Amino acid sequence: MNTYMTDEGNLLSEEQQRLVESILIYTAKQEEVEVNSELSVTFVTNEEIREINRDWRGKDQATDVISFAMDELGEDEIDFQLLEDEPVVLGDLIISVERCREQAAEYGNRFERELGFLAVHGFLHLLGYDHIEKADEEVMTKRQEEILHHFELYRGEL
């Protein structure tokens, strides 16, 4: 899987961006995502994610992560067939680095753990996981923790 990271505000170190990329690639392998896939990840401020959340989801508030899946076609959108060897575009993740820092402090987690959590959480949403129903939430939570533990990112470790 190819990941495309955008951090125009220089909100993360290169090491932190590499960690996110490693987590996403590992998750893709564990979830058997097609090798010829693409994922975009953008790191933003609270104000930027608030604007995106307002404009695209009708919620005028900052949030931690937003996932936009490419396979969720609306009625007015065009469905198209991929050409041979053309990559599967999974979608976009937008992560608020500011909200990530706030939540890490609030939950007593290291920043890297919270950052990894938001990346995995958003990516699993792109892959079809959800947490609306209790049973689905349990499955998603277990999967997130398995992935984060592989990277030795545990809750409550400052």
Summary of the structure (lengths in Angstrom):
residues: 158
radius of gyration: 15.6
end to end distance: 31.0
largest distance: 47.2
contacts: 448
relative contact order: 0.17
helix: 46%
strand: 17%
